[in-house]
Amino acid sequence: MSKLIDTELLLDLVGEDRDSFMPIIEDFHENGQKLLLEIAQGTADSDLSIVKAAAHQLKGSSGMLSMTALFEFCKEVETLELTQISEEFLQQFNACFVQSVSAAREVLS
């Protein structure tokens, strides 16, 4: 797995006003949780279009926030078939999401 976040890129994006950027991270966290649920539900319902659409949305947001490991996970999900998305994979994906948000919060605190 690549490093969780590109700290330098995130700090360049944020600039001097770290406090005003934290709500963006919190919105990402809230929306990302919903997208992860859509991915899990789409997998359970065998609906690959939902899985790929949610992964694509999460990929865009994580890329904008310099969350490199999560971005790579999302890219991978976009290329997989349903049979390749195991419970273990979803757990790793969720863990990467949580770790990425935590790392961004740490950088901004």
JOLINJO-V288466 format. One record per residue. RES is the residue in one small letter. NEAR is the number of other C-alpha atoms within 8 Angstrom. D_CENTER is the distance of its C-alpha to the mean C-alpha in Angstrom with 1 decimal. Layout:
res:RES near:NEAR d_center:D_CENTER
res:RES near:NEAR d_center:D_CENTER
This chain:
res:m near:3 d_center:13.5
res:s near:6 d_center:13.2
res:k near:7 d_center:13.2
res:l near:12 d_center:10.1
res:i near:12 d_center:10.7
res:d near:10 d_center:13.6
res:t near:9 d_center:15.6
res:e near:6 d_center:18.3
res:l near:8 d_center:16.3
res:l near:11 d_center:14.6
res:l near:10 d_center:18.1
res:d near:7 d_center:19.6
res:l near:6 d_center:17.4
res:v near:9 d_center:18.3
res:g near:7 d_center:21.9
res:e near:4 d_center:24.3
res:d near:7 d_center:23.0
res:r near:10 d_center:20.3
res:d near:7 d_center:21.3
res:s near:6 d_center:20.7
res:f near:10 d_center:17.2
res:m near:10 d_center:16.1
res:p near:7 d_center:16.2
res:i near:7 d_center:13.5
res:i near:11 d_center:11.1
res:e near:8 d_center:12.5
res:d near:8 d_center:12.1
res:f near:9 d_center:8.4
res:h near:9 d_center:8.5
res:e near:8 d_center:11.0
res:n near:8 d_center:9.7
res:g near:10 d_center:6.3
res:q near:8 d_center:8.8
res:k near:8 d_center:10.9
res:l near:12 d_center:8.8
res:l near:11 d_center:8.3
res:l near:8 d_center:12.0
res:e near:11 d_center:12.8
res:i near:13 d_center:11.6
res:a near:10 d_center:13.7
res:q near:8 d_center:16.5
res:g near:13 d_center:16.6
res:t near:12 d_center:16.9
res:a near:7 d_center:19.6
res:d near:6 d_center:21.3
res:s near:7 d_center:21.3
res:d near:9 d_center:19.9
res:l near:10 d_center:18.0
res:s near:7 d_center:17.9
res:i near:10 d_center:15.8
res:v near:15 d_center:13.4
res:k near:11 d_center:13.2
res:a near:8 d_center:13.1
res:a near:12 d_center:10.2
res:a near:15 d_center:8.2
res:h near:11 d_center:9.8
res:q near:9 d_center:8.9
res:l near:12 d_center:5.2
res:k near:13 d_center:6.2
res:g near:9 d_center:8.7
res:s near:9 d_center:7.2
res:s near:12 d_center:5.0
res:g near:10 d_center:8.3
res:m near:7 d_center:10.4
res:l near:7 d_center:9.4
res:s near:11 d_center:10.1
res:m near:14 d_center:7.1
res:t near:13 d_center:8.8
res:a near:13 d_center:8.1
res:l near:14 d_center:4.5
res:f near:13 d_center:6.1
res:e near:10 d_center:8.9
res:f near:9 d_center:7.7
res:c near:12 d_center:6.9
res:k near:11 d_center:10.3
res:e near:8 d_center:11.9
res:v near:11 d_center:11.2
res:e near:10 d_center:12.8
res:t near:6 d_center:15.8
res:l near:8 d_center:16.5
res:e near:7 d_center:19.1
res:l near:8 d_center:18.9
res:t near:5 d_center:21.2
res:q near:6 d_center:18.8
res:i near:11 d_center:16.1
res:s near:7 d_center:17.6
res:e near:6 d_center:17.1
res:e near:6 d_center:16.6
res:f near:8 d_center:13.8
res:l near:10 d_center:12.0
res:q near:8 d_center:12.8
res:q near:8 d_center:11.5
res:f near:10 d_center:8.1
res:n near:9 d_center:8.3
res:a near:8 d_center:9.8
res:c near:11 d_center:7.3
res:f near:10 d_center:4.9
res:v near:8 d_center:8.3
res:q near:9 d_center:9.6
res:s near:13 d_center:7.3
res:v near:10 d_center:8.2
res:s near:8 d_center:11.6
res:a near:10 d_center:12.1
res:a near:12 d_center:11.5
res:r near:10 d_center:13.9
res:e near:7 d_center:16.3
res:v near:8 d_center:16.5
res:l near:10 d_center:17.4
res:s near:6 d_center:19.8
